[in-house]
Amino acid sequence: MPLHLIKLAVGCDSVKELKQWVAERMQAAKKKGLPQQHVHVTRMVPKRGDEIIGGGSLYWVIKGEIAAREKIIGIEPFRDKDGIGRCRIVMQPKVISVSPRPMRPFQGWRYLTEDAVPPDLGKAAAGTIAAMPEPMRRELRDLGLL
């Protein structure tokens, strides 16, 4: 079973905004002739990287709920210009919406096991929860209706 990471998408208000942000970064990378990969830099290197690379994803927490994921394709430790150890989490630039699940804030990233991940919102859900505007979905969840 693959292992996953979970991280807060700080400053991001919706899955749509996350998708736009990733698309903008891919356009900038394309102009510079760089690979079409979404890279997130973090301070700590996952010790269980081999388990993550074997099919893991980075799950994004947006506005208090696990809302989206990106498939992880690489973990690259490096030292920045000040000599501080950092890590590049390299992902496919495709943001996949998942069934929303409440999540409290935390610092950094956490491991997420396969049995704890929310399912993807596929085409079957297109006419239901996935089609709702995110603010409406959050409001219904807060009221206990979802």
C-alpha positions in Angstrom: 0.0 0.0 0.0 1.3 3.4 -0.9 1.9 6.1 1.8 0.7 9.6 1.3 1.5 13.1 2.6 -1.0 15.7 3.7 -0.3 19.4 3.8 -2.2 22.7 4.3 -2.6 24.8 1.1 -1.9 28.1 2.9 -3.4 31.1 1.1 -5.6 29.0 -1.1 -9.4 29.3 -0.8 -10.6 26.6 -3.2 -9.7 23.7 -5.4 -10.4 25.9 -8.4 -7.8 28.4 -7.1 -5.3 25.6 -6.5 -5.8 24.3 -10.1 -5.3 27.9 -11.4 -2.1 28.3 -9.3 -0.6 25.0 -10.6 -1.6 25.9 -14.2 0.2 29.3 -13.8 3.3 27.6 -12.5 3.3 25.2 -15.4 3.0 28.0 -17.9 6.0 29.8 -16.3 8.0 26.5 -16.4 7.1 26.0 -20.0 8.4 29.4 -20.9 11.6 28.7 -19.1 12.0 25.3 -20.8 11.6 23.4 -17.5 9.8 20.1 -17.1 6.0 20.2 -16.6 6.1 19.2 -12.9 4.6 20.9 -9.9 7.3 21.3 -7.2 6.6 22.1 -3.6 9.6 22.9 -1.4 9.5 21.9 2.3 12.0 21.9 5.1 11.9 18.3 6.2 12.6 15.3 4.1 10.1 12.4 4.5 12.0 9.4 6.0 9.6 7.0 4.4 10.1 8.4 0.9 10.3 5.0 -0.8 6.8 4.2 0.3 5.5 7.5 -0.9 7.1 7.3 -4.4 5.4 3.9 -5.0 2.0 5.5 -5.8 1.6 8.1 -3.0 -0.1 11.6 -3.4 0.1 14.9 -1.6 -3.3 15.7 -0.2 -4.1 19.4 0.2 -6.1 20.8 3.1 -8.1 23.8 1.9 -10.2 25.9 4.3 -10.4 23.2 6.9 -11.0 20.2 4.7 -9.0 17.7 2.7 -10.1 18.8 -0.7 -7.6 17.7 -3.4 -4.5 15.7 -4.2 -1.6 15.5 -6.6 0.4 12.4 -7.4 3.9 12.5 -6.1 6.6 11.4 -8.6 9.8 12.4 -6.8 11.3 13.5 -3.5 14.6 15.4 -3.9 16.6 16.5 -0.8 18.9 19.5 -1.4 20.7 22.3 0.4 19.6 25.9 -0.3 22.0 28.8 -0.9 22.3 29.3 2.9 23.3 25.6 3.4 19.9 24.7 5.0 18.6 21.2 4.1 15.3 21.3 2.2 13.2 18.9 0.1 11.5 19.2 -3.2 8.3 17.2 -3.5 7.8 16.7 -7.2 4.2 16.1 -8.4 2.3 15.6 -11.6 0.6 18.9 -12.3 -2.9 17.5 -12.2 -5.0 18.5 -9.2 -7.6 15.8 -8.4 -10.6 16.7 -6.3 -11.4 14.3 -3.4 -14.4 13.8 -1.3 -14.2 16.6 1.3 -13.3 15.6 4.8 -12.8 18.0 7.7 -9.2 18.4 8.9 -7.8 20.6 11.7 -4.8 22.8 11.1 -1.3 21.5 11.7 2.3 22.6 10.9 4.4 21.1 8.1 3.2 17.9 6.6 2.0 14.6 8.0 1.9 11.0 6.7 -1.5 9.7 5.6 -2.1 5.9 5.2 -4.0 4.4 2.3 -6.9 3.5 4.6 -7.3 7.1 5.8 -7.5 8.8 2.4 -10.8 10.2 1.1 -11.9 8.8 -2.3 -11.5 10.8 -5.5 -14.5 12.7 -6.8 -14.9 11.0 -10.1 -17.3 11.5 -13.0 -20.0 9.6 -11.1 -20.1 12.3 -8.5 -20.2 15.1 -11.1 -23.9 15.7 -10.6 -23.7 15.7 -6.8 -21.3 17.0 -4.3 -18.5 17.7 -6.8 -20.7 20.0 -8.8 -21.6 22.2 -5.8 -19.7 25.4 -5.3 -17.2 24.9 -2.5 -18.6 27.6 -0.2 -22.0 26.0 -0.4 -20.6 22.5 0.3 -18.7 23.8 3.3 -21.8 25.5 4.6 -23.8 22.3 4.3 -21.0 20.3 5.9 -20.9 22.8 8.9 -24.7 22.4 9.3 -24.3 18.6 9.4 -26.2 18.1 6.1 -23.2 16.5 4.3 
